[in-house]
């Protein structure tokens, strides 16, 4: 598993099953994922479908910065997202705690 799988396959599947998560987040979020298997993606939960696109598209409310390795560990529940954020492995710019918590529901 890598970031591409999580963002392009798993997250759209979760949003299709639980559209209320997209309505709750209701924002454009950029993902800047470093390292092998990383890349840049946009999650746009203001739309009713086609939520994830490659590249940084549109004006984001927040950018998530993390390594591919740590992102996969967070998704696999091998790394706690709050601990990763406190250790500086997971960064949000600008930091929006409410939005970060809503995003955690989607990734968790």
HUMOQUI-V588787 format. One record per pair of residues at least 24 apart in sequence whose C-alpha atoms are under 10 Angstrom apart, sorted by the first residue. I is the first residue (numbers start at 1). J is the second residue. If there is no record, write none. Layout:
{{I & J} {I & J}}
This chain:
{{1 & 37} {1 & 68} {1 & 69} {1 & 72} {1 & 73} {1 & 75} {1 & 76} {2 & 36} {2 & 37} {2 & 38} {2 & 68} {2 & 69} {2 & 71} {2 & 72} {2 & 73} {2 & 75} {3 & 31} {3 & 33} {3 & 34} {3 & 36} {3 & 37} {3 & 38} {3 & 39} {3 & 40} {3 & 41} {3 & 67} {3 & 68} {3 & 69} {3 & 70} {3 & 71} {3 & 72} {3 & 75} {4 & 33} {4 & 37} {4 & 38} {4 & 39} {4 & 40} {4 & 41} {4 & 54} {4 & 68} {4 & 72} {5 & 37} {5 & 72} {6 & 71} {6 & 72} {6 & 75} {6 & 107} {7 & 31} {7 & 40} {7 & 41} {7 & 42} {7 & 43} {7 & 51} {7 & 52} {7 & 53} {7 & 54} {7 & 107} {8 & 41} {8 & 43} {8 & 50} {8 & 51} {8 & 52} {8 & 53} {8 & 54} {9 & 52} {10 & 75} {10 & 106} {10 & 107} {11 & 43} {11 & 51} {11 & 52} {11 & 106} {11 & 107} {12 & 43} {12 & 49} {12 & 50} {12 & 51} {12 & 52} {12 & 106} {14 & 106} {14 & 107} {15 & 45} {15 & 48} {15 & 49} {15 & 51} {15 & 106} {16 & 48} {16 & 49} {16 & 50} {16 & 51} {18 & 106} {19 & 45} {19 & 48} {19 & 49} {21 & 45} {21 & 102} {21 & 103} {21 & 105} {21 & 106} {22 & 46} {22 & 47} {22 & 48} {22 & 49} {22 & 51} {22 & 102} {22 & 103} {22 & 106} {23 & 47} {23 & 48} {24 & 99} {24 & 102} {24 & 103} {25 & 98} {25 & 99} {25 & 100} {25 & 101} {25 & 102} {25 & 103} {25 & 105} {25 & 106} {26 & 61} {26 & 99} {26 & 102} {27 & 59} {27 & 60} {27 & 61} {27 & 62} {27 & 99} {28 & 52} {28 & 56} {28 & 57} {28 & 58} {28 & 59} {28 & 60} {28 & 61} {28 & 62} {28 & 63} {29 & 56} {29 & 57} {29 & 58} {29 & 59} {29 & 60} {29 & 61} {29 & 62} {29 & 63} {29 & 64} {29 & 92} {29 & 93} {29 & 99} {29 & 103} {30 & 54} {30 & 55} {30 & 56} {30 & 57} {30 & 58} {30 & 59} {30 & 60} {30 & 61} {30 & 62} {30 & 63} {30 & 64} {30 & 65} {30 & 92} {30 & 93} {31 & 55} {31 & 56} {31 & 60} {31 & 62} {31 & 63} {31 & 64} {31 & 65} {31 & 66} {31 & 92} {32 & 56} {32 & 63} {32 & 64} {32 & 65} {32 & 66} {32 & 67} {32 & 68} {32 & 91} {33 & 64} {33 & 65} {33 & 66} {33 & 67} {33 & 68} {33 & 69} {33 & 70} {33 & 71} {33 & 90} {34 & 65} {34 & 66} {34 & 67} {34 & 68} {34 & 69} {34 & 70} {34 & 71} {35 & 66} {35 & 67} {35 & 68} {35 & 69} {36 & 67} {36 & 68} {36 & 69} {37 & 67} {37 & 68} {37 & 69} {37 & 72} {38 & 66} {38 & 67} {38 & 68} {38 & 69} {38 & 71} {39 & 67} {39 & 68} {40 & 64} {40 & 65} {60 & 93} {60 & 94} {61 & 93} {61 & 94} {61 & 95} {61 & 96} {61 & 99} {62 & 91} {62 & 92} {62 & 93} {62 & 94} {62 & 95} {62 & 96} {62 & 99} {62 & 100} {63 & 91} {63 & 92} {63 & 93} {63 & 94} {63 & 95} {63 & 96} {64 & 90} {64 & 91} {64 & 92} {64 & 93} {64 & 94} {64 & 95} {64 & 100} {65 & 89} {65 & 90} {65 & 91} {65 & 92} {65 & 93} {66 & 90} {66 & 91} {66 & 92} {71 & 107} {74 & 104} {74 & 107} {74 & 108} {75 & 104} {75 & 106} {75 & 107} {75 & 108} {76 & 107} {76 & 108} {77 & 107} {77 & 108} {80 & 108} {81 & 107} {81 & 108}}
